[in-house]
Amino acid sequence: HSLGGVFLAKFLSAQQCPRKVRATFLIAAPYSYGDFTLPASLTKFEAQAGDVYLYHSKDDTVVPFSELEKYQKALPKAHVQVFEDRKHFNQEQFPELVEAIKSL
């Protein structure tokens, strides 16, 4: 979630993961954070991340919605779910995420 998402994306873009990843879920993740940026190509990330799921809310005041658009451009095969009213996903339940995980 949030910064954890961009950190995970950066790790999977730069390092070899010792295990096979079935799916990666990036929830309200910034594409960059200050000097901490993802590489120009996310090819290595895409090769290691399994199925990629992107979740973002249009009313997020912490991570702008435009960050999702950057991920969409870099990861055109990703499953994307856009919400209107989830803000930064600080919520007790996230049924859409649970359902996606169960469907794997």
C-alpha positions as CSV (number, residue, x, y, z in Angstrom):
1,H,0.0,0.0,0.0
2,S,1.2,3.5,-0.9
3,L,5.0,3.8,-0.4
4,G,5.2,0.0,0.1
5,G,3.9,-0.4,-3.4
6,V,6.6,1.8,-5.1
7,F,9.3,0.1,-2.9
8,L,8.1,-3.3,-4.0
9,A,8.0,-2.2,-7.7
10,K,11.5,-0.8,-7.4
11,F,12.8,-4.0,-5.8
12,L,11.2,-6.3,-8.4
13,S,12.6,-4.0,-11.1
14,A,16.1,-4.2,-9.9
15,Q,16.6,-7.5,-8.0
16,Q,16.0,-11.1,-8.8
17,C,13.3,-12.4,-6.6
18,P,14.2,-15.8,-5.2
19,R,10.6,-17.1,-5.4
20,K,8.0,-17.1,-8.1
21,V,5.4,-14.4,-7.5
22,R,1.9,-15.2,-8.5
23,A,0.5,-11.7,-8.3
24,T,1.4,-8.2,-7.2
25,F,-1.1,-5.7,-5.9
26,L,-0.2,-2.0,-5.9
27,I,-2.7,0.0,-3.9
28,A,-2.5,3.8,-4.1
29,A,1.2,3.5,-5.0
30,P,3.1,6.5,-6.1
31,Y,5.2,6.0,-9.3
32,S,8.0,7.9,-7.6
33,Y,8.8,9.5,-4.3
34,G,11.2,12.4,-4.3
35,D,14.5,11.0,-5.7
36,F,13.2,7.5,-5.3
37,T,12.0,6.6,-8.8
38,L,11.2,3.6,-10.8
39,P,13.4,2.7,-13.9
40,A,12.3,3.9,-17.3
41,S,11.3,0.4,-18.2
42,L,9.3,-1.9,-15.9
43,T,10.1,-5.0,-18.0
44,K,11.9,-6.8,-15.2
45,F,9.2,-5.9,-12.8
46,E,6.6,-7.3,-15.2
47,A,8.5,-10.5,-15.7
48,Q,8.7,-11.2,-12.0
49,A,5.5,-9.7,-10.6
50,G,3.0,-12.3,-11.9
51,D,-0.4,-10.8,-12.5
52,V,-0.3,-7.1,-11.6
53,Y,-3.3,-5.4,-10.0
54,L,-3.5,-1.6,-9.7
55,Y,-6.0,0.0,-7.3
56,H,-6.4,3.8,-7.0
57,S,-9.1,6.2,-6.0
58,K,-9.8,9.4,-7.8
59,D,-10.3,11.3,-4.5
60,D,-6.9,10.2,-3.0
61,T,-5.4,13.3,-1.5
62,V,-2.1,11.6,-0.6
63,V,-1.1,10.0,-3.9
64,P,-2.5,11.9,-7.0
65,F,-4.6,9.9,-9.4
66,S,-2.1,10.8,-12.1
67,E,0.3,8.3,-10.6
68,L,-2.0,5.5,-11.6
69,E,-1.8,6.7,-15.2
70,K,2.0,6.3,-15.1
71,Y,1.7,2.7,-14.0
72,Q,-1.0,2.0,-16.6
73,K,1.3,3.4,-19.3
74,A,4.3,1.3,-18.1
75,L,2.2,-1.8,-17.4
76,P,-0.5,-2.1,-20.1
77,K,-1.4,-5.7,-19.1
78,A,-2.2,-4.8,-15.5
79,H,-5.6,-5.3,-14.1
80,V,-6.8,-1.8,-13.0
81,Q,-9.6,-0.9,-10.7
82,V,-10.5,2.8,-10.2
83,F,-12.6,4.0,-7.3
84,E,-14.4,7.3,-6.9
85,D,-14.6,7.5,-3.1
86,R,-11.9,5.4,-1.3
87,K,-9.5,8.2,-0.6
88,H,-6.2,6.6,0.3
89,F,-7.7,3.2,1.2
90,N,-7.4,3.6,5.0
91,Q,-10.3,1.3,5.5
92,E,-11.2,-1.7,7.6
93,Q,-12.5,-3.9,4.7
94,F,-11.4,-4.1,1.1
95,P,-13.7,-6.7,-0.5
96,E,-12.5,-6.1,-4.1
97,L,-8.9,-7.0,-3.0
98,V,-10.1,-10.0,-1.1
99,E,-12.0,-11.2,-4.1
100,A,-9.0,-10.7,-6.4
101,I,-6.8,-12.7,-4.1
102,K,-9.3,-15.5,-3.8
103,S,-9.6,-15.7,-7.6
104,L,-5.9,-16.6,-8.0
